[in-house]
């Protein structure tokens, strides 16, 4: 009986484990002085997009609870299409224009199907004068 339970648990683990982050991992090392271009990040709810980094660009968001966070703009739903999410009028979510999926900017999690995985996140390092996004 113990072997049967072990086999069932092993099977469940193998089939329930996803492929991890569906958005490809690419090197990211964005660094910039904090200047008027990024002034929206000075207060919670501020958001900016940056082209040329990650798979489809970056979104930087000043979270209510976590400070500045960064996500790849590439949607986690069918990432091979490299659909860049766009900022919604609310400023709290982004939308994948290819599928209609929506994601929270607070933590990158999907809030509207069909996406089931979060946006790829990156580490943010800030000082008094610079902002850096790396992976």
Z-matrix of the N, CA and C atoms (Angstrom, degrees):
N
C 1 1.448
C 2 1.523 1 110.92
N 3 1.339 2 116.83 1 -40.35
C 4 1.462 3 120.13 2 179.79
C 5 1.528 4 110.68 3 -63.85
N 6 1.343 5 116.18 4 -39.05
C 7 1.466 6 119.28 5 178.78
C 8 1.523 7 110.93 6 -64.99
N 9 1.324 8 116.60 7 -39.08
C 10 1.461 9 120.71 8 179.05
C 11 1.530 10 110.45 9 -62.38
N 12 1.311 11 116.84 10 -45.28
C 13 1.469 12 121.05 11 179.29
C 14 1.520 13 110.03 12 -63.95
N 15 1.335 14 117.16 13 -41.11
C 16 1.462 15 121.03 14 178.76
C 17 1.531 16 111.15 15 -62.20
N 18 1.324 17 116.81 16 -41.97
C 19 1.458 18 121.16 17 178.78
C 20 1.531 19 110.12 18 -64.42
N 21 1.309 20 117.67 19 -43.08
C 22 1.467 21 121.42 20 179.44
C 23 1.525 22 110.00 21 -63.55
N 24 1.326 23 118.19 22 -46.76
C 25 1.464 24 121.50 23 179.96
C 26 1.521 25 111.77 24 -62.37
N 27 1.333 26 116.86 25 -40.38
C 28 1.463 27 120.91 26 178.06
C 29 1.529 28 110.25 27 -63.10
N 30 1.313 29 116.75 28 -43.68
C 31 1.457 30 120.60 29 178.68
C 32 1.512 31 112.63 30 -63.14
N 33 1.317 32 116.18 31 -42.83
C 34 1.464 33 120.29 32 178.19
C 35 1.519 34 110.05 33 -60.91
N 36 1.334 35 116.96 34 -44.69
C 37 1.471 36 120.47 35 179.48
C 38 1.522 37 111.37 36 -61.79
N 39 1.318 38 117.18 37 -43.99
C 40 1.462 39 120.44 38 -177.96
C 41 1.522 40 111.95 39 -65.25
N 42 1.323 41 116.95 40 -39.95
C 43 1.455 42 119.61 41 -177.23
C 44 1.524 43 113.55 42 -84.39
N 45 1.338 44 117.15 43 -21.14
C 46 1.457 45 118.58 44 -179.65
C 47 1.515 46 112.42 45 -89.79
N 48 1.321 47 117.21 46 -17.72
C 49 1.458 48 119.90 47 179.28
C 50 1.519 49 108.30 48 -72.87
N 51 1.333 50 116.99 49 119.88
C 52 1.460 51 121.30 50 -179.96
C 53 1.514 52 110.53 51 -75.43
N 54 1.309 53 115.57 52 -175.32
C 55 1.449 54 121.62 53 179.61
C 56 1.520 55 111.18 54 -83.20
N 57 1.325 56 117.39 55 8.20
C 58 1.458 57 119.81 56 -177.18
C 59 1.514 58 109.52 57 83.38
N 60 1.311 59 115.68 58 -149.38
C 61 1.456 60 120.77 59 -178.68
C 62 1.522 61 109.45 60 -72.44
N 63 1.336 62 118.01 61 120.25
C 64 1.463 63 119.47 62 -177.38
C 65 1.533 64 114.28 63 -73.47
N 66 1.336 65 117.61 64 -20.67
C 67 1.463 66 121.07 65 179.99
C 68 1.528 67 108.04 66 -80.13
N 69 1.328 68 118.44 67 128.65
C 70 1.468 69 120.73 68 -178.30
C 71 1.531 70 112.14 69 -56.42
N 72 1.312 71 115.02 70 145.80
C 73 1.463 72 120.59 71 176.85
C 74 1.527 73 108.66 72 -87.58
N 75 1.307 74 115.70 73 118.50
C 76 1.464 75 121.38 74 176.37
C 77 1.528 76 107.66 75 -124.61
N 78 1.322 77 118.19 76 149.80
C 79 1.465 78 119.48 77 179.53
C 80 1.533 79 111.50 78 -62.14
N 81 1.322 80 115.65 79 133.15
C 82 1.460 81 121.41 80 177.48
C 83 1.518 82 107.88 81 -129.64
N 84 1.324 83 116.34 82 126.63
C 85 1.462 84 121.69 83 174.59
C 86 1.529 85 107.86 84 -147.98
N 87 1.332 86 114.99 85 76.46
C 88 1.460 87 121.17 86 177.88
C 89 1.523 88 108.66 87 -92.80
N 90 1.316 89 116.75 88 131.46
C 91 1.457 90 120.94 89 176.85
C 92 1.519 91 108.73 90 -141.99
N 93 1.336 92 115.55 91 136.57
C 94 1.455 93 119.83 92 -179.27
C 95 1.518 94 109.77 93 -154.24
N 96 1.328 95 115.88 94 148.11
C 97 1.465 96 117.39 95 169.88
C 98 1.525 97 108.86 96 -65.18
N 99 1.312 98 115.64 97 146.85
C 100 1.464 99 119.05 98 175.69
C 101 1.528 100 106.51 99 -75.69
N 102 1.325 101 115.19 100 114.34
C 103 1.458 102 120.89 101 -175.82
C 104 1.523 103 109.28 102 -134.33
N 105 1.309 104 119.11 103 179.49
C 106 1.476 105 120.68 104 -177.93
C 107 1.525 106 114.29 105 -54.94
N 108 1.328 107 117.63 106 -27.16
C 109 1.464 108 120.90 107 179.31
C 110 1.535 109 110.97 108 -59.64
N 111 1.322 110 116.85 109 -30.46
C 112 1.464 111 121.92 110 -177.71
C 113 1.527 112 112.17 111 -110.79
N 114 1.322 113 118.31 112 19.54
C 115 1.467 114 122.10 113 -176.76
C 116 1.526 115 112.52 114 -63.00
N 117 1.326 116 118.43 115 -23.25
C 118 1.468 117 120.75 116 177.74
C 119 1.523 118 111.18 117 -60.21
N 120 1.332 119 116.73 118 -25.04
C 121 1.463 120 120.48 119 -177.76
C 122 1.527 121 112.74 120 -79.34
N 123 1.320 122 117.14 121 -1.72
C 124 1.467 123 120.35 122 -179.38
C 125 1.524 124 112.94 123 -71.25
N 126 1.326 125 118.06 124 -19.28
C 127 1.462 126 119.68 125 -179.02
C 128 1.525 127 110.47 126 -133.93
N 129 1.344 128 117.17 127 152.23
C 130 1.464 129 121.01 128 179.31
C 131 1.527 130 111.62 129 -54.44
N 132 1.326 131 115.33 130 138.30
C 133 1.460 132 121.85 131 -178.62
C 134 1.515 133 113.53 132 94.78
N 135 1.337 134 117.21 133 -11.61
C 136 1.457 135 120.48 134 178.70
C 137 1.519 136 111.27 135 -72.27
N 138 1.320 137 116.18 136 143.31
C 139 1.461 138 120.74 137 -177.72
C 140 1.524 139 109.87 138 -143.17
N 141 1.341 140 116.64 139 141.63
C 142 1.460 141 122.26 140 174.33
C 143 1.528 142 108.85 141 -139.17
N 144 1.335 143 115.65 142 154.60
C 145 1.462 144 120.82 143 174.11
C 146 1.524 145 108.58 144 -112.38
N 147 1.333 146 114.79 145 150.15
C 148 1.459 147 121.39 146 179.90
C 149 1.523 148 107.37 147 -133.26
N 150 1.309 149 116.82 148 126.28
C 151 1.466 150 121.89 149 -179.89
C 152 1.526 151 110.47 150 -90.82
N 153 1.331 152 114.53 151 157.28
C 154 1.456 153 120.29 152 172.03
C 155 1.519 154 115.80 153 89.36
N 156 1.316 155 118.37 154 4.38
C 157 1.467 156 121.62 155 178.98
C 158 1.510 157 108.81 156 -129.19
N 159 1.338 158 116.52 157 154.61
C 160 1.455 159 120.74 158 -178.48
C 161 1.518 160 110.61 159 69.44
N 162 1.319 161 116.28 160 -157.71
C 163 1.465 162 121.02 161 -179.91
C 164 1.530 163 110.37 162 -80.98
N 165 1.341 164 116.53 163 -46.78
C 166 1.468 165 120.85 164 -176.66
C 167 1.520 166 113.02 165 -129.19
N 168 1.320 167 117.06 166 21.22
C 169 1.454 168 121.13 167 -176.33
C 170 1.516 169 110.66 168 103.68
N 171 1.320 170 116.47 169 177.54
C 172 1.462 171 122.01 170 -177.79
C 173 1.521 172 110.38 171 -120.57
N 174 1.328 173 115.09 172 152.49
C 175 1.459 174 122.68 173 168.07
C 176 1.526 175 106.13 174 -121.21
N 177 1.326 176 115.90 175 125.28
C 178 1.458 177 121.44 176 173.69
C 179 1.515 178 107.31 177 -108.63
N 180 1.326 179 115.93 178 133.06
C 181 1.462 180 121.55 179 -175.30
C 182 1.516 181 109.09 180 -135.98
N 183 1.316 182 116.66 181 135.24
C 184 1.470 183 120.70 182 176.36
C 185 1.529 184 107.20 183 -88.96
N 186 1.331 185 114.53 184 99.96
C 187 1.457 186 122.25 185 -177.50
C 188 1.528 187 111.22 186 -70.12
N 189 1.326 188 115.94 187 149.13
C 190 1.463 189 121.46 188 176.59
C 191 1.528 190 111.35 189 -63.77
N 192 1.338 191 116.83 190 -31.54
C 193 1.471 192 120.51 191 -173.03
C 194 1.519 193 114.93 192 -116.42
N 195 1.336 194 118.06 193 -21.49
C 196 1.471 195 119.71 194 -171.70
C 197 1.516 196 114.51 195 -116.94
N 198 1.312 197 119.05 196 7.82
C 199 1.467 198 119.87 197 -176.43
C 200 1.518 199 109.53 198 76.55
N 201 1.322 200 116.83 199 -149.63
C 202 1.471 201 120.37 200 -178.28
C 203 1.524 202 109.47 201 -82.62
N 204 1.330 203 115.75 202 129.08
C 205 1.460 204 122.83 203 177.75
C 206 1.526 205 108.06 204 -120.61
N 207 1.330 206 115.72 205 156.97
C 208 1.475 207 120.39 206 -179.10
C 209 1.521 208 109.79 207 -132.60
N 210 1.327 209 114.84 208 139.12
C 211 1.453 210 122.32 209 177.72
C 212 1.521 211 109.31 210 -133.07
N 213 1.337 212 115.55 211 152.45
C 214 1.461 213 120.19 212 171.01
C 215 1.517 214 107.22 213 -74.38
N 216 1.316 215 117.34 214 140.89
C 217 1.462 216 120.96 215 178.61
C 218 1.522 217 112.24 216 -73.66
N 219 1.326 218 118.51 217 -12.51
C 220 1.460 219 121.77 218 179.91
C 221 1.528 220 109.66 219 -67.64
N 222 1.316 221 116.47 220 124.31
C 223 1.455 222 120.94 221 179.02
C 224 1.524 223 110.56 222 -63.29
N 225 1.329 224 116.03 223 143.47
C 226 1.465 225 120.11 224 177.56
C 227 1.530 226 111.59 225 -79.28
N 228 1.329 227 117.37 226 -8.94
C 229 1.454 228 120.64 227 175.95
C 230 1.524 229 108.23 228 -93.33
N 231 1.308 230 117.07 229 118.37
C 232 1.468 231 123.95 230 -176.12
C 233 1.532 232 110.56 231 51.86
N 234 1.338 233 117.31 232 60.83
C 235 1.466 234 120.68 233 -175.78
C 236 1.522 235 114.04 234 -62.11
N 237 1.322 236 117.19 235 -19.08
C 238 1.464 237 119.65 236 178.57
C 239 1.534 238 111.34 237 -63.32
N 240 1.326 239 117.72 238 -21.14
C 241 1.474 240 121.10 239 177.35
C 242 1.525 241 111.66 240 -78.49
N 243 1.331 242 117.23 241 -15.09
C 244 1.470 243 123.77 242 179.31
C 245 1.532 244 112.33 243 53.70
N 246 1.339 245 116.18 244 38.00
C 247 1.462 246 120.68 245 177.26
C 248 1.525 247 109.09 246 -70.43
N 249 1.313 248 116.20 247 122.53
C 250 1.464 249 121.83 248 -179.83
C 251 1.520 250 109.34 249 -85.85
N 252 1.328 251 116.58 250 121.46
C 253 1.457 252 120.65 251 178.46
C 254 1.526 253 110.09 252 -65.20
N 255 1.318 254 115.40 253 150.84
C 256 1.459 255 121.71 254 -179.78
C 257 1.521 256 109.32 255 -118.13
N 258 1.317 257 116.02 256 149.60
C 259 1.461 258 121.83 257 -178.09
C 260 1.523 259 109.46 258 -73.36
N 261 1.325 260 116.63 259 131.66
C 262 1.463 261 121.67 260 177.54
C 263 1.525 262 109.97 261 -79.92
N 264 1.317 263 115.84 262 161.09
C 265 1.465 264 121.52 263 -179.12
C 266 1.525 265 112.13 264 -58.50
N 267 1.342 266 116.94 265 -30.32
C 268 1.468 267 120.44 266 -179.80
C 269 1.521 268 111.72 267 -65.96
N 270 1.343 269 116.28 268 -28.41
C 271 1.458 270 120.87 269 -176.76
C 272 1.509 271 113.84 270 80.34
N 273 1.338 272 117.92 271 0.58
C 274 1.463 273 121.25 272 -178.84
C 275 1.517 274 112.67 273 -108.59
N 276 1.331 275 117.17 274 -10.91
C 277 1.457 276 121.84 275 179.83
C 278 1.524 277 109.88 276 -137.12
N 279 1.327 278 114.34 277 163.62
C 280 1.463 279 122.15 278 173.48
C 281 1.520 280 107.87 279 -127.63
N 282 1.333 281 116.26 280 154.95
C 283 1.462 282 121.59 281 -177.00
C 284 1.512 283 110.81 282 -123.76
N 285 1.320 284 115.40 283 137.91
C 286 1.463 285 122.89 284 172.34
C 287 1.526 286 106.62 285 -82.06
N 288 1.336 287 118.74 286 112.58
C 289 1.464 288 120.26 287 -177.07
C 290 1.524 289 113.34 288 -68.34
N 291 1.324 290 117.90 289 -17.62
C 292 1.469 291 120.30 290 -179.42
C 293 1.526 292 112.25 291 -81.73
N 294 1.342 293 117.53 292 -37.09
C 295 1.472 294 119.89 293 -174.86
C 296 1.522 295 113.90 294 -116.36
N 297 1.319 296 117.96 295 -16.39
C 298 1.460 297 120.52 296 -175.76
C 299 1.519 298 113.52 297 86.48
N 300 1.336 299 117.52 298 -0.41
C 301 1.467 300 120.42 299 177.66
C 302 1.521 301 109.78 300 -61.75
N 303 1.326 302 115.70 301 146.63
C 304 1.461 303 121.22 302 176.43
C 305 1.518 304 108.97 303 -122.31
N 306 1.347 305 114.68 304 147.65
C 307 1.455 306 121.50 305 -178.55
C 308 1.527 307 110.03 306 -131.51
N 309 1.324 308 116.14 307 144.11
C 310 1.454 309 121.59 308 176.08
C 311 1.523 310 109.32 309 -76.45
N 312 1.322 311 117.31 310 136.30
C 313 1.466 312 120.04 311 175.46
C 314 1.527 313 111.45 312 -79.95
N 315 1.309 314 117.30 313 -16.06
C 316 1.467 315 120.36 314 179.38
C 317 1.525 316 111.06 315 -64.26
N 318 1.355 317 116.70 316 -41.55
C 319 1.459 318 119.49 317 -178.19
C 320 1.528 319 114.40 318 -141.46
N 321 1.325 320 118.32 319 2.45
C 322 1.464 321 121.70 320 177.01
C 323 1.517 322 115.08 321 82.99
N 324 1.331 323 118.40 322 0.14
C 325 1.460 324 120.25 323 -177.01
C 326 1.523 325 111.47 324 -75.59
N 327 1.344 326 116.06 325 151.13
C 328 1.463 327 119.03 326 178.67
C 329 1.531 328 110.66 327 -71.33
N 330 1.332 329 116.14 328 138.34
C 331 1.464 330 121.01 329 177.06
C 332 1.527 331 111.32 330 -118.43
N 333 1.343 332 115.96 331 -5.54
C 334 1.466 333 120.69 332 175.33
C 335 1.522 334 108.62 333 -147.04
N 336 1.330 335 115.80 334 133.07
C 337 1.465 336 122.57 335 -179.09
C 338 1.529 337 109.97 336 -66.48
N 339 1.310 338 117.80 337 161.21
C 340 1.449 339 127.08 338 17.01
C 341 1.539 340 115.62 339 -90.16
N 342 1.304 341 120.11 340 -5.13
C 343 1.473 342 120.53 341 -178.87
C 344 1.530 343 110.41 342 -63.46
N 345 1.329 344 115.18 343 142.34
C 346 1.466 345 120.76 344 177.29
C 347 1.527 346 111.69 345 -124.67
N 348 1.305 347 117.39 346 -8.82
C 349 1.472 348 122.03 347 -179.59
C 350 1.524 349 109.85 348 -114.36
N 351 1.327 350 115.47 349 150.84
C 352 1.465 351 121.92 350 -179.88
C 353 1.529 352 111.01 351 -72.75
N 354 1.317 353 115.31 352 160.84
C 355 1.460 354 121.07 353 171.98
C 356 1.516 355 108.83 354 -64.53
N 357 1.338 356 117.12 355 151.14
C 358 1.470 357 120.63 356 176.00
C 359 1.521 358 108.15 357 -67.95
N 360 1.322 359 115.46 358 130.21
C 361 1.463 360 119.70 359 179.89
C 362 1.524 361 110.38 360 -105.08
N 363 1.312 362 115.57 361 157.43
C 364 1.454 363 122.68 362 179.28
C 365 1.526 364 109.26 363 -129.11
N 366 1.313 365 115.48 364 158.91
C 367 1.460 366 121.55 365 178.34
C 368 1.527 367 109.38 366 -79.31
N 369 1.328 368 116.00 367 138.35
C 370 1.470 369 121.87 368 178.61
C 371 1.523 370 108.44 369 -117.70
N 372 1.333 371 114.99 370 129.53
C 373 1.460 372 122.11 371 177.12
C 374 1.523 373 106.95 372 -120.07
N 375 1.334 374 116.41 373 121.95
C 376 1.466 375 119.29 374 179.03
C 377 1.520 376 109.80 375 -122.11
N 378 1.308 377 114.77 376 146.15
C 379 1.455 378 121.92 377 170.80
C 380 1.532 379 106.20 378 -125.29
N 381 1.300 380 116.86 379 -172.76
C 382 1.464 381 119.47 380 178.23
C 383 1.525 382 112.25 381 -63.14
N 384 1.332 383 117.08 382 -26.05
C 385 1.458 384 119.93 383 -172.03
C 386 1.525 385 115.51 384 -121.02
N 387 1.333 386 117.98 385 -15.01
C 388 1.470 387 119.33 386 -176.43
C 389 1.526 388 111.71 387 -135.01
N 390 1.322 389 112.73 388 159.98
C 391 1.445 390 121.31 389 172.10
C 392 1.523 391 107.14 390 -128.05
N 393 1.337 392 116.58 391 136.75
C 394 1.460 393 121.20 392 -179.37
C 395 1.507 394 108.34 393 -134.33
N 396 1.344 395 116.62 394 136.49
C 397 1.463 396 123.23 395 176.84
C 398 1.526 397 106.34 396 -120.60
N 399 1.334 398 115.96 397 125.25
C 400 1.470 399 121.19 398 -177.71
C 401 1.530 400 110.14 399 -139.86
N 402 1.318 401 114.00 400 166.63
C 403 1.469 402 119.19 401 171.25
C 404 1.500 403 109.68 402 -130.71
